[in-house]
Structure formats: structure tokens, C-alpha cells
Amino acid sequence: MVDRQLLNKVSDELKQRHLTIATAESCTGGLIAHTLTNVTGSSEYFERGIVSYSNTSKKELLNVPETILQQYGAVSQHTAEAMAQGIKKQAKVDFGLATTGIAGPTGGTKDKPVGLVYISIATPQKVLVKKYQFTGDRLSIKEQTCTAALTFLLETLQDFKG
């Protein structure tokens, strides 16, 4: 479960600065969108959330290039960045936030183990990405990813000069 204080800080920052956000989630399955909309008044800043679990949905809904998916895979820095840029452009918002990773317990490999997650934020000026390696069961990894995404978003908002 996400820390309520963190969620309120993110919400306040978005509202006070009149900034908007949309999410593109793979491994979190909509948990970030769900969490962001648990705050009253979230319609002031939250535009939409897309769960793009399959490669087809990443291409069709977020315009992630096939070449990125083929060369780097769905769980990669490049895919996370393309997802964040895609949702930002499609939703016409200030910030696009994207997650892609392996929540497990299956699907991991030596190069991409269970718990590997990339979180990306497309801002008006640049695209940021962070790589994480979480541990635990599937739900725990999803919750850790959600908390990390909101923490990353709060840091990005506080640094944003716009």
C-alpha cells in the first residue's frame, strides 16, 4: 500500500502548479492510475491511464516503435521512455509516467530477472528513466513499483521549473 503522505504530496504538487499527468502501465496493471485517483480532486490533474500489457498495445496505443521492442524488449529503458513519451503526446498532458517490468513469479531471465522494473517520466523538457530491482512476490513488486513511481514523480515535480 502506498504511503498516504506521499500520495497527498504528489496530488498537492500537481494541483498547486496546475500540471496534468497520464500514465502508461505495463507491470503495474493500472495500480498507479488507481492510486492517483484515490485522492479527491484528482480530476484536476489526472487525464487518463492506459494499461499496455502486451507489445501490441504498446505499439497501437502508445506508438512504441516495433524496432525498440525487437531490439531491446518490452522490459527496457528504451521501451519505458517510448511509453512515457507516447502517453504524454497522446493525452496532451504535461507529464507522462510509464512502467514496464517483470513482476513474476515467472518471466524472468538471467539478464532480466523477476523484479526488474523501469520507470520513465516524460516532462515538457526531457525524458527521465530509472531502473529498479525489487524483491518479493508479484503484488509486493507491483506495490514497490507504484511507490517508487510516485516518489520519482514527486522528485521530478519538485525539480521542475515550468
Phi and psi in degrees as GROMACS dihedral restraints (atoms count N, CA, C in turn):
[ dihedral_restraints ]
;  ai    aj    ak    al  type     phi  dphi    fc
    3     4     5     6     1   -76.5    20    10
    4     5     6     7     1   140.0    20    10
    6     7     8     9     1   -59.9    20    10
    7     8     9    10     1   122.6    20    10
    9    10    11    12     1   -60.6    20    10
   10    11    12    13     1   -35.6    20    10
   12    13    14    15     1   -64.1    20    10
   13    14    15    16     1   -41.8    20    10
   15    16    17    18     1   -62.2    20    10
   16    17    18    19     1   -47.6    20    10
   18    19    20    21     1   -59.7    20    10
   19    20    21    22     1   -43.4    20    10
   21    22    23    24     1   -64.6    20    10
   22    23    24    25     1   -37.8    20    10
   24    25    26    27     1   -64.4    20    10
   25    26    27    28     1   -44.0    20    10
   27    28    29    30     1   -61.5    20    10
   28    29    30    31     1   -47.2    20    10
   30    31    32    33     1   -59.7    20    10
   31    32    33    34     1   -47.6    20    10
   33    34    35    36     1   -61.3    20    10
   34    35    36    37     1   -42.7    20    10
   36    37    38    39     1   -62.1    20    10
   37    38    39    40     1   -45.1    20    10
   39    40    41    42     1   -65.3    20    10
   40    41    42    43     1   -45.7    20    10
   42    43    44    45     1   -65.1    20    10
   43    44    45    46     1   -49.2    20    10
   45    46    47    48     1   -62.8    20    10
   46    47    48    49     1   -30.8    20    10
   48    49    50    51     1   -99.2    20    10
   49    50    51    52     1     2.8    20    10
   51    52    53    54     1    54.0    20    10
   52    53    54    55     1    47.2    20    10
   54    55    56    57     1  -107.1    20    10
   55    56    57    58     1   151.2    20    10
   57    58    59    60     1  -118.0    20    10
   58    59    60    61     1   156.8    20    10
   60    61    62    63     1  -145.0    20    10
   61    62    63    64     1   152.2    20    10
   63    64    65    66     1  -139.0    20    10
   64    65    66    67     1   153.6    20    10
   66    67    68    69     1  -119.6    20    10
   67    68    69    70     1   148.0    20    10
   69    70    71    72     1  -128.1    20    10
   70    71    72    73     1   109.6    20    10
   72    73    74    75     1  -118.9    20    10
   73    74    75    76     1   137.4    20    10
   75    76    77    78     1  -111.3    20    10
   76    77    78    79     1   -79.3    20    10
   78    79    80    81     1   -64.9    20    10
   79    80    81    82     1   -22.2    20    10
   81    82    83    84     1   -88.3    20    10
   82    83    84    85     1    -9.4    20    10
   84    85    86    87     1    55.6    20    10
   85    86    87    88     1    29.1    20    10
   87    88    89    90     1    97.5    20    10
   88    89    90    91     1     1.0    20    10
   90    91    92    93     1   -62.4    20    10
   91    92    93    94     1   -36.4    20    10
   93    94    95    96     1   -68.9    20    10
   94    95    96    97     1   -44.7    20    10
   96    97    98    99     1   -59.9    20    10
   97    98    99   100     1   -45.0    20    10
   99   100   101   102     1   -57.5    20    10
  100   101   102   103     1   -45.7    20    10
  102   103   104   105     1   -66.7    20    10
  103   104   105   106     1   -45.6    20    10
  105   106   107   108     1   -61.0    20    10
  106   107   108   109     1   -32.9    20    10
  108   109   110   111     1   -88.7    20    10
  109   110   111   112     1     6.5    20    10
  111   112   113   114     1   -81.9    20    10
  112   113   114   115     1     2.3    20    10
  114   115   116   117     1  -107.2    20    10
  115   116   117   118     1   131.8    20    10
  117   118   119   120     1   -61.7    20    10
  118   119   120   121     1   138.2    20    10
  120   121   122   123     1    86.7    20    10
  121   122   123   124     1     6.2    20    10
  123   124   125   126     1   -64.4    20    10
  124   125   126   127     1   -19.4    20    10
  126   127   128   129     1   -66.0    20    10
  127   128   129   130     1   -15.2    20    10
  129   130   131   132     1   -68.4    20    10
  130   131   132   133     1   -27.7    20    10
  132   133   134   135     1  -126.5    20    10
  133   134   135   136     1   -24.0    20    10
  135   136   137   138     1   -92.6    20    10
  136   137   138   139     1   117.2    20    10
  138   139   140   141     1   -88.4    20    10
  139   140   141   142     1   -51.8    20    10
  141   142   143   144     1  -169.8    20    10
  142   143   144   145     1   164.3    20    10
  144   145   146   147     1  -135.7    20    10
  145   146   147   148     1   137.8    20    10
  147   148   149   150     1  -120.1    20    10
  148   149   150   151     1   131.7    20    10
  150   151   152   153     1   -97.4    20    10
  151   152   153   154     1   107.6    20    10
  153   154   155   156     1  -112.3    20    10
  154   155   156   157     1    78.6    20    10
  156   157   158   159     1   -76.8    20    10
  157   158   159   160     1   -39.0    20    10
  159   160   161   162     1   -93.6    20    10
  160   161   162   163     1   160.6    20    10
  162   163   164   165     1   -63.0    20    10
  163   164   165   166     1   -36.5    20    10
  165   166   167   168     1   -59.7    20    10
  166   167   168   169     1   -44.9    20    10
  168   169   170   171     1   -68.5    20    10
  169   170   171   172     1   -33.5    20    10
  171   172   173   174     1   -62.3    20    10
  172   173   174   175     1   -41.5    20    10
  174   175   176   177     1   -71.3    20    10
  175   176   177   178     1   -49.6    20    10
  177   178   179   180     1   -71.9    20    10
  178   179   180   181     1   -41.1    20    10
  180   181   182   183     1   -93.7    20    10
  181   182   183   184     1   -25.0    20    10
  183   184   185   186     1  -122.0    20    10
  184   185   186   187     1    -0.6    20    10
  186   187   188   189     1    58.8    20    10
  187   188   189   190     1    35.2    20    10
  189   190   191   192     1   -70.6    20    10
  190   191   192   193     1   124.4    20    10
  192   193   194   195     1   -63.2    20    10
  193   194   195   196     1   137.9    20    10
  195   196   197   198     1   -54.3    20    10
  196   197   198   199     1   -37.0    20    10
  198   199   200   201     1   -62.3    20    10
  199   200   201   202     1   -37.0    20    10
  201   202   203   204     1   -66.3    20    10
  202   203   204   205     1   -45.6    20    10
  204   205   206   207     1   -63.3    20    10
  205   206   207   208     1   -39.5    20    10
  207   208   209   210     1   -71.2    20    10
  208   209   210   211     1   -43.4    20    10
  210   211   212   213     1   -76.6    20    10
  211   212   213   214     1   -40.2    20    10
  213   214   215   216     1  -113.6    20    10
  214   215   216   217     1   -19.1    20    10
  216   217   218   219     1    90.0    20    10
  217   218   219   220     1   165.9    20    10
  219   220   221   222     1   -66.7    20    10
  220   221   222   223     1   -32.4    20    10
  222   223   224   225     1   -99.9    20    10
  223   224   225   226     1    91.2    20    10
  225   226   227   228     1  -160.9    20    10
  226   227   228   229     1   160.6    20    10
  228   229   230   231     1   -59.2    20    10
  229   230   231   232     1   -43.3    20    10
  231   232   233   234     1   -62.9    20    10
  232   233   234   235     1   -42.3    20    10
  234   235   236   237     1   -67.5    20    10
  235   236   237   238     1   -43.0    20    10
  237   238   239   240     1   -59.2    20    10
  238   239   240   241     1   -44.6    20    10
  240   241   242   243     1   -62.2    20    10
  241   242   243   244     1   -44.5    20    10
  243   244   245   246     1   -64.7    20    10
  244   245   246   247     1   -37.7    20    10
  246   247   248   249     1   -64.1    20    10
  247   248   249   250     1   -45.2    20    10
  249   250   251   252     1   -63.5    20    10
  250   251   252   253     1   -43.7    20    10
  252   253   254   255     1   -65.4    20    10
  253   254   255   256     1   -39.4    20    10
  255   256   257   258     1   -64.0    20    10
  256   257   258   259     1   -46.0    20    10
  258   259   260   261     1   -69.9    20    10
  259   260   261   262     1   -36.5    20    10
  261   262   263   264     1   -61.4    20    10
  262   263   264   265     1   -45.9    20    10
  264   265   266   267     1   -68.9    20    10
  265   266   267   268     1   -46.4    20    10
  267   268   269   270     1   -63.9    20    10
  268   269   270   271     1   -41.9    20    10
  270   271   272   273     1   -86.9    20    10
  271   272   273   274     1   -10.2    20    10
  273   274   275   276     1    56.6    20    10
  274   275   276   277     1    53.2    20    10
  276   277   278   279     1  -116.9    20    10
  277   278   279   280     1   170.8    20    10
  279   280   281   282     1   -73.1    20    10
  280   281   282   283     1   -37.7    20    10
  282   283   284   285     1  -131.8    20    10
  283   284   285   286     1   136.0    20    10
  285   286   287   288     1  -114.3    20    10
  286   287   288   289     1   129.3    20    10
  288   289   290   291     1  -118.7    20    10
  289   290   291   292     1   129.7    20    10
  291   292   293   294     1  -132.8    20    10
  292   293   294   295     1   148.4    20    10
  294   295   296   297     1  -131.4    20    10
  295   296   297   298     1   141.1    20    10
  297   298   299   300     1  -149.0    20    10
  298   299   300   301     1   137.7    20    10
  300   301   302   303     1  -178.4    20    10
  301   302   303   304     1  -170.4    20    10
  303   304   305   306     1  -121.0    20    10
  304   305   306   307     1   105.4    20    10
  306   307   308   309     1   -83.3    20    10
  307   308   309   310     1   -18.1    20    10
  309   310   311   312     1    80.0    20    10
  310   311   312   313     1  -170.8    20    10
  312   313   314   315     1   -76.6    20    10
  313   314   315   316     1   -10.6    20    10
  315   316   317   318     1  -106.2    20    10
  316   317   318   319     1   174.1    20    10
  318   319   320   321     1    98.7    20    10
  319   320   321   322     1   -11.4    20    10
  321   322   323   324     1   -80.7    20    10
  322   323   324   325     1   156.5    20    10
  324   325   326   327     1  -133.3    20    10
  325   326   327   328     1   177.3    20    10
  327   328   329   330     1   -60.4    20    10
  328   329   330   331     1   -43.6    20    10
  330   331   332   333     1   -78.6    20    10
  331   332   333   334     1   -29.2    20    10
  333   334   335   336     1  -132.3    20    10
  334   335   336   337     1    83.3    20    10
  336   337   338   339     1   -75.9    20    10
  337   338   339   340     1   162.0    20    10
  339   340   341   342     1   -55.1    20    10
  340   341   342   343     1   135.7    20    10
  342   343   344   345     1    98.4    20    10
  343   344   345   346     1    -9.2    20    10
  345   346   347   348     1   -72.7    20    10
  346   347   348   349     1   125.5    20    10
  348   349   350   351     1  -139.6    20    10
  349   350   351   352     1   140.2    20    10
  351   352   353   354     1  -116.1    20    10
  352   353   354   355     1   132.0    20    10
  354   355   356   357     1  -120.4    20    10
  355   356   357   358     1   130.1    20    10
  357   358   359   360     1  -127.6    20    10
  358   359   360   361     1   145.0    20    10
  360   361   362   363     1  -128.9    20    10
  361   362   363   364     1   121.7    20    10
  363   364   365   366     1   -94.3    20    10
  364   365   366   367     1   118.3    20    10
  366   367   368   369     1  -101.4    20    10
  367   368   369   370     1   175.9    20    10
  369   370   371   372     1   -61.7    20    10
  370   371   372   373     1   -22.7    20    10
  372   373   374   375     1  -107.0    20    10
  373   374   375   376     1   -29.8    20    10
  375   376   377   378     1  -156.5    20    10
  376   377   378   379     1   174.2    20    10
  378   379   380   381     1  -119.0    20    10
  379   380   381   382     1   125.6    20    10
  381   382   383   384     1  -109.0    20    10
  382   383   384   385     1   150.9    20    10
  384   385   386   387     1  -147.6    20    10
  385   386   387   388     1   144.1    20    10
  387   388   389   390     1  -131.0    20    10
  388   389   390   391     1   144.7    20    10
  390   391   392   393     1  -107.1    20    10
  391   392   393   394     1   137.2    20    10
  393   394   395   396     1  -130.7    20    10
  394   395   396   397     1   154.6    20    10
  396   397   398   399     1  -129.7    20    10
  397   398   399   400     1   100.0    20    10
  399   400   401   402     1   -94.9    20    10
  400   401   402   403     1   161.9    20    10
  402   403   404   405     1  -127.9    20    10
  403   404   405   406     1   161.8    20    10
  405   406   407   408     1   119.6    20    10
  406   407   408   409     1  -170.8    20    10
  408   409   410   411     1   -82.6    20    10
  409   410   411   412     1   178.3    20    10
  411   412   413   414     1   -54.6    20    10
  412   413   414   415     1   -50.7    20    10
  414   415   416   417     1   -64.2    20    10
  415   416   417   418     1   -40.9    20    10
  417   418   419   420     1   -61.0    20    10
  418   419   420   421     1   -42.8    20    10
  420   421   422   423     1   -65.2    20    10
  421   422   423   424     1   -40.6    20    10
  423   424   425   426     1   -63.0    20    10
  424   425   426   427     1   -43.1    20    10
  426   427   428   429     1   -68.1    20    10
  427   428   429   430     1   -40.2    20    10
  429   430   431   432     1   -63.1    20    10
  430   431   432   433     1   -38.7    20    10
  432   433   434   435     1   -64.4    20    10
  433   434   435   436     1   -43.0    20    10
  435   436   437   438     1   -61.3    20    10
  436   437   438   439     1   -46.6    20    10
  438   439   440   441     1   -63.1    20    10
  439   440   441   442     1   -43.8    20    10
  441   442   443   444     1   -63.4    20    10
  442   443   444   445     1   -39.8    20    10
  444   445   446   447     1   -64.2    20    10
  445   446   447   448     1   -42.8    20    10
  447   448   449   450     1   -69.7    20    10
  448   449   450   451     1   -36.1    20    10
  450   451   452   453     1   -64.7    20    10
  451   452   453   454     1   -46.4    20    10
  453   454   455   456     1   -60.6    20    10
  454   455   456   457     1   -42.7    20    10
  456   457   458   459     1   -63.2    20    10
  457   458   459   460     1   -45.3    20    10
  459   460   461   462     1   -60.5    20    10
  460   461   462   463     1   -45.7    20    10
  462   463   464   465     1   -59.7    20    10
  463   464   465   466     1   -43.4    20    10
  465   466   467   468     1   -64.1    20    10
  466   467   468   469     1   -43.4    20    10
  468   469   470   471     1   -64.2    20    10
  469   470   471   472     1   -41.2    20    10
  471   472   473   474     1   -67.8    20    10
  472   473   474   475     1   -29.1    20    10
  474   475   476   477     1   -85.2    20    10
  475   476   477   478     1   -15.0    20    10
  477   478   479   480     1   -71.1    20    10
  478   479   480   481     1   127.2    20    10
  480   481   482   483     1  -111.3    20    10
  481   482   483   484     1    83.5    20    10
